[in-house]
Amino acid sequence: MTDRKPAGASFGSWVDRQIAAAEARGDFADLPGAGKPLPPPTGRDAATDWALRRAREGAVEAGAFLPPSLALPREIQDLPAKLAKVRTEAKVREIVTDLDERIREAHRRPQDGPPLRAMPLDVEETVESWRSGRS
């Protein structure tokens, strides 16, 4: 945890001191992209340009930019194709249990975007469906 800003110190100088100390410790050494130029702005929001370019390159999954209420139903829709590639029942259970936990967590949090209508899956039913698809 960082130290609290000392009373009387300007916020800018306090942040500058923390950055200088981190540089001296080598905290910024060997970061990904070190020594490479930033992408040129296109006139739109440079951060958005960067994120879209990373998604097109395949470095970031496009669903990562969606709110859970849109990303989770898409993941449920794509689940049969994903599970068709899985070889073990234990891995199927792991994937479905993880998805269910993320759905439950999304319901517990304040909604971001449209309301989430997806409900957790029945693990046993999903495993049975996976088994029948392998026959």
C-alpha positions in Angstrom: 0.0 0.0 0.0 1.3 3.5 -0.8 2.0 6.1 1.9 -0.6 8.8 2.5 0.1 12.2 1.0 1.8 14.3 3.6 -0.1 17.4 4.7 1.1 20.5 2.9 2.6 18.6 0.0 1.1 19.2 -3.4 -0.5 16.2 -5.0 1.6 16.5 -8.2 4.9 16.7 -6.3 3.9 13.7 -4.1 3.1 11.6 -7.1 6.3 12.7 -8.9 8.3 11.6 -5.9 6.6 8.2 -5.8 7.3 7.7 -9.5 10.9 8.7 -9.1 11.3 6.2 -6.2 9.7 3.4 -8.2 12.0 4.1 -11.2 15.0 4.1 -8.8 13.9 0.7 -7.5 13.6 -0.6 -11.0 9.8 -1.2 -10.8 9.4 -0.1 -14.5 12.2 -2.1 -15.9 11.3 -4.9 -18.4 7.7 -3.9 -18.8 6.0 -5.2 -22.0 6.4 -2.7 -24.8 9.3 -1.0 -23.2 11.3 1.1 -25.7 8.5 0.9 -28.3 6.7 4.0 -29.5 3.1 4.6 -28.6 0.7 4.1 -31.5 -0.1 7.3 -33.3 -3.5 8.8 -32.5 -6.1 8.8 -35.3 -8.0 11.8 -34.1 -10.3 9.8 -32.0 -9.7 8.6 -28.5 -6.2 7.1 -28.5 -7.1 4.7 -25.7 -10.1 3.4 -27.6 -7.9 3.1 -30.8 -5.4 1.1 -28.8 -8.0 -1.3 -27.3 -9.7 -1.9 -30.7 -6.3 -2.6 -32.3 -5.4 -5.1 -29.6 -8.8 -6.8 -30.0 -8.3 -7.1 -33.8 -4.8 -8.5 -33.3 -6.3 -11.2 -31.1 -4.4 -10.0 -28.0 -7.6 -9.3 -26.2 -10.9 -11.1 -26.5 -13.6 -8.8 -27.8 -16.0 -9.9 -25.1 -13.7 -8.3 -22.6 -15.0 -4.9 -23.7 -18.7 -5.9 -23.1 -20.5 -5.5 -19.8 -21.3 -8.9 -18.1 -24.9 -8.7 -19.1 -23.9 -9.0 -22.7 -20.7 -11.1 -22.4 -22.1 -13.9 -20.2 -25.1 -14.7 -22.5 -22.7 -14.8 -25.4 -20.4 -17.2 -23.5 -23.4 -19.4 -22.7 -24.4 -19.4 -26.4 -20.8 -20.5 -27.3 -20.5 -23.0 -24.5 -21.5 -26.2 -26.5 -18.9 -25.5 -29.2 -16.3 -24.9 -26.5 -17.2 -28.0 -24.5 -17.1 -30.1 -27.7 -13.3 -29.7 -27.7 -12.9 -30.8 -24.1 -11.8 -34.3 -23.5 -12.5 -34.9 -19.8 -15.6 -34.6 -17.7 -13.7 -33.0 -14.9 -12.6 -30.2 -17.3 -16.3 -29.7 -18.4 -17.3 -29.4 -14.8 -14.6 -26.9 -14.1 -15.6 -24.8 -17.1 -19.3 -24.8 -16.2 -18.6 -24.2 -12.5 -16.4 -21.2 -13.4 -19.1 -19.8 -15.7 -21.8 -20.3 -13.0 -19.7 -18.5 -10.4 -19.1 -15.5 -12.8 -22.9 -15.4 -13.5 -23.6 -15.4 -9.7 -21.0 -12.7 -9.2 -22.5 -10.5 -11.9 -25.9 -10.8 -10.3 -24.4 -9.7 -6.9 -22.8 -6.6 -8.4 -24.5 -3.5 -9.5 -25.6 -3.9 -13.1 -23.5 -2.3 -15.8 -25.4 -2.0 -19.1 -28.6 -3.9 -19.8 -30.0 -6.2 -17.1 -28.5 -9.6 -16.8 -31.1 -12.3 -17.5 -28.8 -15.3 -17.7 -29.0 -17.7 -14.8 -26.4 -20.2 -13.6 -26.4 -23.5 -15.6 -27.2 -26.9 -14.1 -23.8 -28.6 -14.1 -25.2 -32.1 -14.2 -27.4 -31.3 -17.1 -24.6 -29.7 -19.0 -22.3 -32.7 -18.3 -25.0 -35.1 -19.5 -25.5 -33.0 -22.7 -21.7 -33.1 -23.2 -21.7 -36.9 -22.8 -24.5 -37.4 -25.3 -22.7 -35.2 -27.8 -19.6 -37.4 -27.6 -21.5 -40.6 -28.5 
